[in-house]
Amino acid sequence: MTETTGPAGERVRFTALTAEALTALLDGDIPRASEEAGVPLTDWFTTREAQWVWRFRLGQFAADPAAVRWALPQAVTVDGGPAVGYCGFHGPPGEARTVEIGYSVAPAFRRRGYATAMVAGLLRRAAAEPSVTTVRASVRPDNTGSLATLERFGFLPVGEQWDEEDGLELVFEVPAAGGGHL
């Protein structure tokens, strides 16, 4: 999962945010984080929402180093510009051979199709992994943009859950084979 096409036909690139980049982001050191990531990051990557994700991922990597392969967040850039957001898997496939995806687009870049490009890239990677049969996503009921994005890829509702950070979330799934409606 290194590149896909964006909403206007531009190259959308996925670049790993290493533990070093995440640590720099937690320190609020954008220049160091950008250098570690190899892509220009913005202050948005140090918001409370993002820092919660970075802390969680670093804890996850410490507890299970094998999770890095699946849970390492990806910064998403467009044709060499600054990162428009980040995405990734919450962790390796579980016993049910399911992976959960997550993605977030910086406010300045929302409603331009970047979430669609992120989900497409994640679905392609999941479809290429024999250990994955299902892709899950959970979304707050008021996140209409994300709900529409998931609908485009054929995600179907399978239930609800309570998230300690976001509250009530609707849970959706799609078979990994075929990657939704790619």
Number of C-alpha atoms within 10 A of each C-alpha: 18 12 16 17 17 21 13 9 8 11 16 24 23 25 21 21 23 17 19 15 22 26 19 20 27 20 13 16 15 20 16 17 26 19 14 19 20 14 22 18 24 18 11 19 23 20 13 11 13 18 19 13 15 24 14 12 21 20 12 18 17 11 10 11 11 13 18 19 12 14 23 24 25 23 26 29 23 18 11 11 12 15 26 24 26 24 24 24 24 21 21 18 20 11 8 10 14 21 24 22 20 19 21 19 20 15 10 10 13 14 12 13 15 27 27 22 21 31 24 22 24 23 25 19 15 27 20 14 12 10 17 21 18 20 25 22 24 24 22 18 14 11 10 11 14 21 18 12 18 24 15 13 18 16 21 15 16 12 11 15 13 12 12 7 9 10 11 16 18 17 19 21 22 24 19 25 17 13 23 21 12 12
